């Protein structure tokens, strides 16, 4: 997994997380990504308003745009 931070199979319920991300992320970022992926089991593949609301409810201190658009992508690229 080189381009994605993480993914989850809705059928098999297997969670995969990028090794480079795990090596470079903070524990809070890792928790956020795991929770994000687990929410897909509840809400499906789309980031619906309910999905985003629950994510923000559990991680109010995290700037979702920063996580999703910048920091995580940078962490993947580190080797």
C-alpha positions in Angstrom: 0.0 0.0 0.0 2.0 3.0 -1.3 -0.6 5.7 -2.0 -3.3 5.2 0.7 -3.0 5.7 4.4 -5.4 2.9 5.1 -8.2 0.9 3.7 -10.9 -1.5 5.0 -12.7 -4.2 3.2 -16.4 -3.9 3.8 -16.8 -7.6 2.9 -13.9 -9.3 4.7 -13.6 -6.5 7.4 -9.8 -6.5 6.9 -8.0 -3.3 7.8 -4.8 -2.4 6.1 -2.6 0.5 7.2 0.4 2.0 5.3 3.7 1.1 7.0 5.3 4.5 6.4 2.3 6.2 7.9 2.5 4.0 11.1 6.2 4.8 11.4 5.8 8.5 11.1 2.3 9.4 12.5 1.5 10.4 16.1 -0.6 8.0 18.2 -3.5 10.4 17.8 -3.3 10.4 14.0 -3.2 6.6 14.0 -6.3 6.4 16.3 -8.0 8.8 14.0 -7.3 6.8 10.9 -8.3 3.5 12.5 -11.6 5.0 13.7 -12.2 6.6 10.3 -11.8 3.2 8.6 -14.0 1.5 11.2 -16.7 4.0 10.5 -16.8 2.8 6.9 -18.1 -0.5 8.3 -21.0 1.4 9.9 -21.8 3.9 7.1 -20.4 2.4 3.9 -17.9 3.8 1.5 -19.1 7.4 1.3 -18.2 10.2 3.7 -21.8 11.2 4.4 -22.7 14.0 6.8 -23.5 11.4 9.5 -20.1 9.8 8.9 -18.3 13.2 9.2 -20.4 14.2 12.2 -19.5 11.0 14.2 -15.9 11.4 13.3 -15.8 15.0 14.5 -17.7 14.0 17.6 -15.0 11.6 18.6 -12.1 13.7 17.3 -13.1 17.3 17.8 -9.6 18.5 18.2 -8.4 17.2 14.9 -8.7 19.5 11.8 -10.2 17.0 9.4 -9.2 19.0 6.3 -5.5 19.1 7.5 -5.5 15.4 8.2 -7.3 14.4 4.9 -5.5 16.8 2.6 -2.0 17.4 3.8 -0.4 15.8 6.8 -1.2 12.2 6.1 -0.2 12.4 2.5 3.1 13.8 3.6 3.6 11.0 6.1 3.1 8.3 3.4 5.9 9.7 1.3 8.5 9.6 4.0 10.8 6.6 3.7 
